[in-house]
């Protein structure tokens, strides 16, 4: 923003103009709002901690949100079950332990809505019948744990993976040399 300002003092009108510029070059409304919030915070602290009103910028941001309601901040759409099935089928066709592990991980990630850090922390003992016990996660800061349902197709894949790798305890997902 400092480059765009060229030494000019930040005003409500100038910030609204900058927000419009960001929208015109393809930035998402959420990203533009973050920039405006940061500038508003800066202005507040330059003003002795007193809140700063930016009515022109607020109105501009409202218009940007309406006009850019379909413009996300770079997130991609989630996978559908059919896409997961296809990816897992292609992985299984490779006929390697690594591909079998990857297919099992993908199914478990999708089934339980896990983060990558959560799926790699899964131990064999965490799976009991139709549930996965997630011992801790980003959204479970106290570490109370959570039981998650695992569908039949995913359980079958996990069983196949364990049978082919002889994994009976410890970390469920491990690194394998190519065979």
C-alpha positions as CSV (number, residue, x, y, z in Angstrom):
1,X,0.0,0.0,0.0
2,X,2.8,2.4,0.8
3,X,4.0,2.1,-2.8
4,X,0.5,2.8,-4.1
5,X,0.2,5.9,-1.7
6,X,3.4,7.5,-3.0
7,X,3.8,9.5,0.2
8,X,0.2,10.7,0.3
9,X,-1.5,10.7,3.7
10,X,-4.1,8.0,4.2
11,X,-7.7,9.4,4.0
12,X,-11.1,7.7,3.9
13,X,-11.4,8.5,0.2
14,X,-7.9,7.3,-0.6
15,X,-8.5,4.0,1.2
16,X,-11.7,3.5,-0.6
17,X,-9.9,4.2,-3.9
18,X,-7.2,1.6,-2.9
19,X,-9.9,-1.0,-2.0
20,X,-11.4,-0.4,-5.5
21,X,-8.0,-0.8,-7.1
22,X,-7.4,-4.1,-5.3
23,X,-10.8,-5.4,-6.4
24,X,-10.1,-4.3,-10.0
25,X,-6.9,-6.3,-10.1
26,X,-8.7,-9.4,-8.9
27,X,-8.3,-9.5,-5.1
28,X,-11.1,-11.2,-3.1
29,X,-13.4,-9.2,-0.9
30,X,-12.1,-11.0,2.1
31,X,-8.5,-10.0,1.4
32,X,-9.5,-6.4,0.7
33,X,-11.4,-6.3,4.0
34,X,-8.3,-7.5,5.8
35,X,-6.3,-4.7,4.3
36,X,-8.9,-2.1,5.2
37,X,-9.0,-3.5,8.8
38,X,-5.2,-3.2,9.1
39,X,-5.3,0.4,7.9
40,X,-8.1,1.2,10.2
41,X,-6.1,-0.3,13.1
42,X,-3.1,1.8,12.1
43,X,-5.1,5.0,11.9
44,X,-6.7,4.3,15.3
45,X,-3.3,3.9,17.0
46,X,-2.0,7.0,15.2
47,X,-5.0,8.8,16.6
48,X,-4.2,8.0,20.2
49,X,-6.4,4.9,20.4
50,X,-9.6,6.7,19.4
51,X,-11.7,4.7,16.8
52,X,-11.6,6.1,13.3
53,X,-14.8,6.3,11.2
54,X,-14.3,5.5,7.5
55,X,-17.8,5.8,5.9
56,X,-16.6,6.0,2.3
57,X,-14.4,3.0,2.8
58,X,-17.3,1.1,4.5
59,X,-19.7,1.8,1.7
60,X,-17.1,0.8,-0.9
61,X,-16.4,-2.4,0.9
62,X,-20.1,-3.2,1.0
63,X,-20.3,-2.8,-2.8
64,X,-17.1,-4.9,-3.2
65,X,-18.6,-7.7,-1.1
66,X,-21.8,-7.6,-3.2
67,X,-20.0,-7.5,-6.6
68,X,-17.4,-10.1,-5.6
69,X,-19.6,-12.5,-3.6
70,X,-18.4,-15.4,-5.9
71,X,-14.7,-14.4,-5.7
72,X,-13.1,-16.5,-2.9
73,X,-9.7,-16.0,-1.3
74,X,-8.1,-18.9,-3.2
75,X,-9.8,-21.8,-1.5
76,X,-10.6,-24.7,-3.8
77,X,-13.8,-26.6,-3.7
78,X,-13.8,-29.8,-1.6
79,X,-13.6,-33.2,-3.3
80,X,-16.8,-35.1,-4.0
81,X,-17.1,-38.8,-3.0
82,X,-16.8,-39.7,-6.7
83,X,-13.5,-37.8,-7.0
84,X,-12.2,-39.5,-3.9
85,X,-13.2,-42.9,-5.4
86,X,-11.4,-42.1,-8.6
87,X,-8.2,-40.9,-7.0
88,X,-8.1,-44.0,-4.7
89,X,-8.8,-46.3,-7.7
90,X,-5.9,-44.8,-9.6
91,X,-3.6,-45.1,-6.6
92,X,-4.6,-48.7,-6.1
93,X,-3.9,-49.5,-9.7
94,X,-0.2,-48.7,-9.1
95,X,-0.1,-51.9,-6.9
96,X,2.5,-50.6,-4.4
97,X,2.4,-50.3,-0.6
98,X,2.8,-46.5,-0.9
99,X,-0.2,-46.2,-3.3
100,X,-2.3,-48.5,-1.0
101,X,-1.3,-46.3,2.0
102,X,-2.1,-43.1,0.1
103,X,-5.5,-44.5,-0.9
104,X,-6.3,-45.4,2.7
105,X,-5.1,-42.0,3.9
106,X,-7.2,-40.2,1.4
107,X,-10.3,-42.2,2.3
108,X,-9.8,-41.6,6.0
109,X,-9.1,-37.9,5.4
110,X,-12.3,-37.5,3.4
111,X,-14.5,-39.7,5.7
112,X,-13.5,-38.1,9.0
113,X,-12.8,-34.6,7.6
114,X,-9.3,-34.7,9.0
115,X,-6.3,-32.4,8.4
116,X,-3.1,-33.9,7.1
117,X,-1.5,-33.5,10.5
118,X,-4.3,-35.4,12.1
119,X,-4.3,-38.4,9.7
120,X,-0.5,-38.9,10.0
121,X,-0.9,-39.0,13.8
122,X,-3.4,-41.9,13.6
123,X,-2.2,-45.1,15.4
124,X,-3.5,-48.6,14.9
125,X,-5.2,-48.5,18.3
126,X,-7.1,-45.4,17.4
127,X,-9.4,-47.4,15.1
128,X,-12.1,-49.5,16.8
129,X,-14.8,-51.1,14.7
130,X,-16.6,-48.2,13.1
131,X,-14.9,-45.3,14.9
132,X,-11.6,-43.4,14.8
133,X,-10.6,-41.8,18.1
134,X,-8.9,-38.6,17.3
135,X,-6.8,-37.9,20.4
136,X,-6.2,-34.2,19.7
137,X,-6.5,-31.7,16.9
138,X,-6.2,-28.1,16.0
139,X,-9.8,-27.6,17.0
140,X,-9.5,-29.6,20.2
141,X,-6.9,-27.6,22.1
142,X,-7.6,-29.4,25.5
143,X,-6.9,-32.8,24.0
144,X,-10.2,-34.3,25.1
145,X,-10.4,-36.4,22.0
146,X,-13.2,-37.1,19.6
147,X,-14.8,-40.3,18.1
148,X,-15.4,-40.1,14.4
149,X,-17.4,-42.5,12.2
150,X,-15.5,-44.5,9.5
151,X,-17.7,-45.9,6.7
152,X,-17.5,-49.4,5.4
153,X,-15.5,-48.7,2.2
154,X,-12.9,-46.8,4.2
155,X,-12.7,-49.6,6.9
156,X,-12.2,-52.2,4.1
157,X,-9.4,-50.1,2.6
158,X,-7.7,-49.7,5.9
159,X,-8.0,-53.5,6.6
160,X,-6.5,-54.2,3.1
161,X,-3.7,-51.8,3.8
162,X,-2.9,-53.3,7.2
163,X,-3.0,-56.9,5.8
164,X,-0.6,-56.0,3.1
165,X,1.8,-54.2,5.4
166,X,1.5,-56.4,8.5
167,X,1.0,-53.3,10.7
168,X,-0.4,-54.3,14.1
169,X,0.6,-51.4,16.3
170,X,2.0,-47.9,16.4
171,X,1.7,-45.4,13.6
172,X,-0.9,-46.5,11.0
173,X,0.7,-44.6,8.0
174,X,4.4,-45.1,7.4
175,X,6.9,-44.5,4.6
176,X,7.7,-47.4,2.3
177,X,10.4,-47.9,-0.3
178,X,9.0,-48.5,-3.8
179,X,8.6,-52.1,-4.6
